[in-house]
Amino acid sequence: MLPFFNFAFSCSYCGLHQYHLLRTLNCTTAHACTRVHLLALSFSSRYKWSIEAILMDLNKISLKVGTTSSTAVDPLLVLGKITKSNGMWFHVDAAYAGSACICPEYRHYIDGIEEADSYNMNAHKWFLTNFDCSALWVKECSDSVTLNKPRVPKKQSKAPSTLAQSLKLWMVLRLYGLENLQSYIRNHIELAKHFEELVSQDPRFQVVAPRKFSLVCFCLLPPHNNEDCANKLNHDLLDAVNSTGKLFISHTVLSGKYTLRFAVGAPLTEERHVNAAWKVLQGKASVLLQSL
Ligand SMILES: *Cc1c(COP(=O)(O)O)cnc(C)c1O
């Protein structure tokens, strides 16, 4: 059995190098290299065959609604049709962003879900339910569907959450109700939007990938656009900010670019916390830029 669809894996499986394919598709901007843009681009370009060839060699595909790295969204409608016409198992992984889809204005991110064979969202990520609680829906639970714990190598300490701990989720649903849950999600997204605005108002910074939910991917621009020192600069900024103990940010790498991630997800976060976090980031950025 082949593993679930993964862009890098699929490229290598077909003897393609992912960077080669990215270049072929002319994805030069940072966010255009997230998988969603890559796939979307591929379908509007003459390189359509490359992606189709990759897909058809696999017998199941896991499309992401909200990738872990940048919360990019795969085009379910387009890819779902291809998977179906090739008899593939079509899984939708909305571990994080599935929560946002309880709001009608974000529901369109799962358009095309009707074709899916299975779908999951993790209530323990952004749905007020204590770790762990991962909800998996399967269209037809036949004998061929077995819910085994994934085999995780021992050295990987992260605990996989495969047990549906429904009582906790039921309590959250009863306690909050739909409207409160929706406003909880909306509030986080508004706070992230606010942070995104703060970042875009400061010319020293850049928003790296389009913000869809409550995560903002951004970076500090190096002086004179010197790309060589950009990664180190942002790595140092992350260290400096986190060592204050006032906030904690993480990072990812998008198109080879060290990218900072600011995520709003705690129930007690308010606008004043976001503003304070931004002040810390600006302050540390000034110190770093002066020391160059
Ligand atoms: C977090 C995440 C997972 C894994 O979630 P667990 O908490 O380990 O169950 C899977 N897919 C995506 C897209 C995620 O963001």
Ligand as a Chemical Component Dictionary entry (heavy atoms), coordinates in Angstrom:
data_LIG
# 
_chem_comp.id                   LIG 
_chem_comp.type                 NON-POLYMER 
_chem_comp.pdbx_formal_charge   0 
_chem_comp.three_letter_code    LIG 
# 
loop_
_chem_comp_atom.comp_id 
_chem_comp_atom.atom_id 
_chem_comp_atom.alt_atom_id 
_chem_comp_atom.type_symbol 
_chem_comp_atom.charge 
_chem_comp_atom.model_Cartn_x 
_chem_comp_atom.model_Cartn_y 
_chem_comp_atom.model_Cartn_z 
_chem_comp_atom.pdbx_ordinal 
LIG C1 C1 C 0 -2.328 18.776 13.356 1  
LIG C2 C2 C 0 -2.610 18.122 12.081 2  
LIG C3 C3 C 0 -2.655 16.739 11.979 3  
LIG C4 C4 C 0 -2.332 15.806 13.122 4  
LIG O1 O1 O 0 -3.132 16.015 14.204 5  
LIG P1 P1 P 0 -3.003 15.186 15.564 6  
LIG O2 O2 O 0 -3.275 16.204 16.606 7  
LIG O3 O3 O 0 -1.640 14.607 15.668 8  
LIG O4 O4 O 0 -4.057 14.165 15.461 9  
LIG C5 C5 C 0 -2.984 16.183 10.764 10 
LIG N1 N1 N 0 -3.235 16.961 9.683  11 
LIG C6 C6 C 0 -3.183 18.303 9.741  12 
LIG C7 C7 C 0 -3.477 19.112 8.509  13 
LIG C8 C8 C 0 -2.877 18.938 10.944 14 
LIG O5 O5 O 0 -2.834 20.285 10.996 15 
# 
loop_
_chem_comp_bond.comp_id 
_chem_comp_bond.atom_id_1 
_chem_comp_bond.atom_id_2 
_chem_comp_bond.value_order 
_chem_comp_bond.pdbx_ordinal 
LIG C1 C2 SING 1  
LIG C2 C3 SING 2  
LIG C2 C8 DOUB 3  
LIG C3 C4 SING 4  
LIG C3 C5 DOUB 5  
LIG C4 O1 SING 6  
LIG O1 P1 SING 7  
LIG P1 O2 DOUB 8  
LIG P1 O3 SING 9  
LIG P1 O4 SING 10 
LIG C5 N1 SING 11 
LIG N1 C6 DOUB 12 
LIG C6 C7 SING 13 
LIG C6 C8 SING 14 
LIG C8 O5 SING 15 
# 
